Amino acid sequence: MQSKAKVTKKINRKTNILSILLILAGIFSAAFGLESYLIPNGFIDGGVTGISLLVNSVTGLPLSILIFLFNIPFIIMGYHQIGKKFALKTLLAIIGLALVLIFVKFPIITTDKLLISIFGGFFLGGGIGLAVRGGCVIDGTEILAVFITRKSVLTIGDTILVINIIIFTVAAFILSIETAMYSILTYISASKTIDFIIQGIEEYTGVTIISIKSKEIKETIMHDLGRGVTIYKGERGFGSHVYQNKEIDIVFTVITRLEIAKLKSVVEQIDPTAFVVMHSINETKGGIIKQRPLH
């Protein structure tokens, strides 16, 4: 049998190789989106990449240099907030993106503005998402958002939204309102692609069920839905209704959004009075859960 150290080393090597491949794929996808769609047509995106594209449109300075320079402060932030490994991988990824933009020439695919905004955002967002999956970023906006969130009452989402509103407002004045509007479409396309790559196609939902028939519900979930179940010990009787038997088993399971209707129907048939709480889950690992693509 292999020793635990050898198994761990093998897993780490496999993880590192996958991480490198994801980052490389992300670099080329982002570069393709920039060179083949956005740069030739003067469109921008949100975040640090958007700022770099905006400055490039106005000054004509090389985009590769701008992306590298504008990301340096966020690499330093990442070093202090997340860690040395993350900062180093991010630095190498951004250098890699800059080099690809300099030495690799991609063809211009289309001049249709709608296609440019959609597919430019798709490939750029795909690149950013793959880099995140590889353990780094090629756009420092989220690092800045985390920093601001820790210093203020704003959430990460609110911070990114404010940053991008400022970028697109400036773009409307400097470039044109039409270009800014198409750039917003680019940003939406990119952000949706990032979400898809990071979170996968399946959206998981955590379901908590409180019922006097928890045993029957548990068995049905396990056998009919094929899902794992966790049982918590709880107590009832703290609301307006007082139950003689306060102890109760609380059922928790994780399902996909496609299984929600079936689960609700099952619970309704077994116990119409059951209390059911659902909430979204961004990530799962282990258990009886099918892994998402690329996870």
N, C-alpha and C positions, 0 to 999 in steps of 0.2 A: 504493500500500500504506500501511496505517496505521503510524505510528511505534510503536516499542516502548512509549514513555511513554503514548501514547493508549490502546493496548491494555491496559496495566497499569491505567490510570485507569478504563477501562470495566469491567474485571474487579472492581476494588475497589468501584466504585459498585454493581455488581450484588450483590457479597458483602455490602455494608453494608445494602442494601435487604432482602435475604433475612434478614439478622441481625435487623433491626428487626421484620420480620413474624413471625419465630419467637418473639421476646421478647414481642411483643404477644399472640400466640396463647397463649403460656405464661402470661401474666398473667391473661387471661380464663379459661383452663382451670382454673388454680389457684383463682381467685376463685369460679368456679362450683362446684368441688368443696367449697370451704369453706362458702359461703353456702347451697347447696342440700342439702348432705348432713351435713357434720360439725358445724358450729356449732349448728344447731337441735336436734341430738340429743346434744350434749355429748361427742362422740367427739374423740379427738386423734390426732395422727400422731407420728412420731419427729422428731428434730432441733429446730432453732430454731422451726419452725412448731408442732411439738408442745408445746414449752415455752410458746409464746404462747397456744395453745389452752387449755392447762392453767391458766395464770394467768387467762385470760379466764373460764374456767368458775368459778374460785374467787372472783375479785374483781369480775367484771362490767366491767372496763375494756375500752375498744374494742380489738378485735383488730387493727385497722389500725395503731393507735399502738404496740401491743405488738410486732408484727412489725417495724416500723421501728426501734424502740428496741433490741430484742434483736439485730438484725442489724448495728447500727452498729460494734461491736467487730470483727466479722468482715469488714466492708468495709475497715476500717483494716488488718487482717491481710492481706487480699487485695491491698491497695495495696503493701505491703512485700514480699509473697511472689510475687505474680504480675505486677503492674504497674498503672500508672495507668489505662490504657484499660479493663482488666477491672474495676477498682474503680469507675470512673465509670459504666460500663454497669450494674454491679450496683446501685449507689446509685439510678440512675434507674429500674431495673426494680422495685426494692423500693418506691420512692415511687409508681410506677405501680400496683403491686398494692394499696398502702394506699389510693390514691385510688379505685380501682375498688371496693374493699370499702366505701368510704364512700358513693359516689354511684350505684353500679349495684346494683339490687336483683334478685336471682335468686329464682325460686320454689322452695319446698320440694318435692322430687320424691317422696319416699317416707318412710314411718315404719318400714319393715321394717329391723330392725337389721343383718341380714346384707347386704342390698342397700346400706345406708348405708356399711358398712365397706368393701365391695368397690368400689363405684362412687365413693365419696368418695375413696378412695385412688387409684383409676384416674385421675380428673380432676386431683387434686392432683399426683400423680406425673407425669402428662402435662404439666402446666404447668411443673414443675421441670425435666423433661427437655428440653422445648422451649426453655426459657431457657438451659440449658447449651449446647444446639445453637446458640443465638444468641450465645454467648460471655460469659455471665454466670451468676449464680446468684440465686435468690430465697429460698434457705435456706442460711445460712452454715455449716452443720454440716461440710461437706467441707473448707472452708477451715480450720476449727479442727482437723479430723482431720489435714490435711497439716502444720499447725504442730506438733501433738503428736508426730506420726511423726518429724519432724526432731529432736525433743528426747528421744525415747525409743526403745525397741526395738519398740514396737507398730507394726503395719501400719495403713494407712488403714482397711481393713475392720474390724480389731479395735477401733480407736478409735471408729468409728461405732457398732459393736455395743455397746460399753461405755456410751457416752452414752445410747443408746436403752434399754438395760436399766435404767439409773437413772431415766429419764423414765417408763417404764411401771411401775416399782416404786412410784414416788411417786404415780402416777395410781391405782394399786390401793388405796393408803391414803387418798388425798384424795377420789377419786371413788367407785369401787367396783371389786371384782375383775372383775366382768362387763364393765364399761366398759373396763377395762384390756385384757381379753382381746379384745374387739371392736376396740380401738384397735391391737392387735398385728396383727390381720387387715388393718386399714387400712394400716399401715406396710408389710406384705408386698405388698399390692396396689400401693401407691405405688412401692416399690422395684423391683418387677418391671416396672412400666410405664416407669419411668425407664430401666432397662436396655434395654428394647425400643426406646425412642425414640433413645437415644444410640448403641446398638450395631446396631440394625436386626434384622430377622427372620432374616437369614442369619448363621450363625456360621462364620467362616472358620477353617481349620486349615492350619498350615504343615507340610509333609511333607518330610523329608530322607531320601533313599534312597541307600544305599551298596551298589553291586553291580558285578560284573565285566561285566554286560550293561547298563550305564548308557545306552548309545546306543539300544538297542532300547526300553528303558523311557521314555527321553526322547521318542522318536518316537511311541510309543503315547499318552503323556499329551497331547502336542500335537495329534495327529490324532483320537484317539478321545474324549478328554475336552474338547478345545478349550481347554486351559489353557496358560499360559505357563510356561516352564521356565528356571531359572538353573542353570548348571553351575559347580561349584567344583572346583578341583584339590586333591586330597588324597593322603595316603599311608596304606597299610595296614601291618600287621606289628608293631604295638606291643602286641598282646595275647598270649594264650597260643599263638595260631597264627602261624606265620611264613610269609609269602608271598614267593615269589621276585620277583614284580613288585609293588612297593610302591605305585607311582603308580596313582591311580584317579580317575575322574570322579565327583563327588558331585552328585546330582540334587536340586534344591530346587524345590518348587512350592507353590502355595496353592490349596486347593479348599474347597468348602462341605461341611458335615457330611453332606449327602445323597449326596455323591460318594465318601465314604470307602470304603464297601464295594466299589464298582466299582474304585477304585484299588488296594485291597488284592488283589482278585481278579486284576487285570492284572499286578501285580508278582509274585504267586504263580505265575502261569502262565509268566512269562518267566524268573524266577530265584527258586526256592523258598528259596534261602539268603540272599537280600538282607536287609540290615539296614535297618529302617525306623523312623524316629523321628517322632512327631507331637506338635504342641503347638498350643494355642488362640491365635488372633490376634484382638485386639479391633478393629483398624482396618486398612483397606487403602486405597490410593489409586494410581491409574494401573495400567499393565500390562493384561493380559487378564483383568480382574476386573470383573464387573458391579457397578455402584455400588448401595449400599443405598438404600432409600427415604429421602428427605429429605437424602441426602448429596450 
